[in-house]
Amino acid sequence: MCRIQCIKVKSLVSGEIDCNDLKALLLANKHNPAIINLNIGTTMKGGIDDIDVVIKTLEESGFSRDRFYIHCDAALFGIMLPFLKSGPKITFKKLIGSITISGHKFLGCPIPCGVLITRLNYMNALSRDIGYIASRDVTITGSRSGHAPIFLWYNLQKKGLMGIKNEVENCIRNARYLKDKLGDGGIGAMLNEFSNTVVFEKPHDDEFVSRWSLACNGNIAHVVVMQHVTIQMLDSFVEEFIKSRSMWFKDGTINKALCIAHEVGALNCTCSFHKAKDIPTPALQLVKQNV
Ligand SMILES: Cc1ncc(COP(=O)(O)O)c(C=O)c1O
């Protein structure tokens, strides 16, 4: 919409932004200020960008604080992260300009909506008087849903802090259970330390993918473990995956697990090459760094 030049930055195995690549791109584009879109939970892997490292990279590349703007896209995980003890802190004490959270994801609003939190000076710079509603507004069209905030408010009131905390902990626990169960079944899988998104090798069979409604990207697929997911569901998913997999692999045309080391790290890959290396796999191999 703004017709600003957009540059993609590489990511690490975890899905986090690769700050070495970011630095190279910043140095190559020193003449322009930078608007950086960070992810607090990437879509495919749930990777959380390290705000401190990004700011350090900007400073080291000669970008003073008046020459960069950081937006934090926390669509799914922004509302979950504050409830995880020892999780990274996303705060306006750091040099970020804004953060967004979707209302229709974890909070379950029945209509698409979201919350943008920004600094007052940016809000004042952008908002204008909409005469006929006797209010100030920052939206492009000057219109917005009145229902969405009510649904959000209702949801927050109904669950309360403890309610949300319990839901978050349950999702994380179940995601870890799924990651372990896939690993025990010999299926390459990965789970970031602070995430409910389990990444694993893409199933060979399109029918299986579509029946379980799996989102795939290249050689990987993911399951986002939300509040409605039960242990029974996860058990039947993995059992069916393992059973189908043994049939796919029996077929002469497909005889080996996909190598997904590039996507999930060698430790989490169960292809014949990486498995043969006999790397001891801990019960829960949590990905934090590029491995
Ligand atoms: C990282 C990220 N940003 C943004 C979105 C989209 O958010 P919304 O549906 O609120 O536009 C998604 C997911 O759908 C996402 O994973």
Ligand as a Chemical Component Dictionary entry (heavy atoms), coordinates in Angstrom:
data_LIG
# 
_chem_comp.id                   LIG 
_chem_comp.type                 NON-POLYMER 
_chem_comp.pdbx_formal_charge   0 
_chem_comp.three_letter_code    LIG 
# 
loop_
_chem_comp_atom.comp_id 
_chem_comp_atom.atom_id 
_chem_comp_atom.alt_atom_id 
_chem_comp_atom.type_symbol 
_chem_comp_atom.charge 
_chem_comp_atom.model_Cartn_x 
_chem_comp_atom.model_Cartn_y 
_chem_comp_atom.model_Cartn_z 
_chem_comp_atom.pdbx_ordinal 
LIG C1 C1 C 0 2.759  -14.215 12.015 1  
LIG C2 C2 C 0 1.394  -13.919 11.488 2  
LIG N1 N1 N 0 1.029  -12.668 11.210 3  
LIG C3 C3 C 0 -0.207 -12.353 10.760 4  
LIG C4 C4 C 0 -1.137 -13.338 10.551 5  
LIG C5 C5 C 0 -2.480 -12.925 10.057 6  
LIG O1 O1 O 0 -3.162 -12.301 11.080 7  
LIG P1 P1 P 0 -4.652 -11.736 10.854 8  
LIG O2 O2 O 0 -5.529 -12.914 10.561 9  
LIG O3 O3 O 0 -5.008 -11.064 12.130 10 
LIG O4 O4 O 0 -4.584 -10.783 9.707  11 
LIG C6 C6 C 0 -0.803 -14.670 10.833 12 
LIG C7 C7 C 0 -1.691 -15.787 10.680 13 
LIG O5 O5 O 0 -2.572 -16.038 10.146 14 
LIG C8 C8 C 0 0.475  -14.962 11.317 15 
LIG O6 O6 O 0 0.832  -16.216 11.601 16 
# 
loop_
_chem_comp_bond.comp_id 
_chem_comp_bond.atom_id_1 
_chem_comp_bond.atom_id_2 
_chem_comp_bond.value_order 
_chem_comp_bond.pdbx_ordinal 
LIG C1 C2 SING 1  
LIG C2 N1 SING 2  
LIG C2 C8 DOUB 3  
LIG N1 C3 DOUB 4  
LIG C3 C4 SING 5  
LIG C4 C5 SING 6  
LIG C4 C6 DOUB 7  
LIG C5 O1 SING 8  
LIG O1 P1 SING 9  
LIG P1 O2 DOUB 10 
LIG P1 O3 SING 11 
LIG P1 O4 SING 12 
LIG C6 C7 SING 13 
LIG C6 C8 SING 14 
LIG C7 O5 DOUB 15 
LIG C8 O6 SING 16 
# 
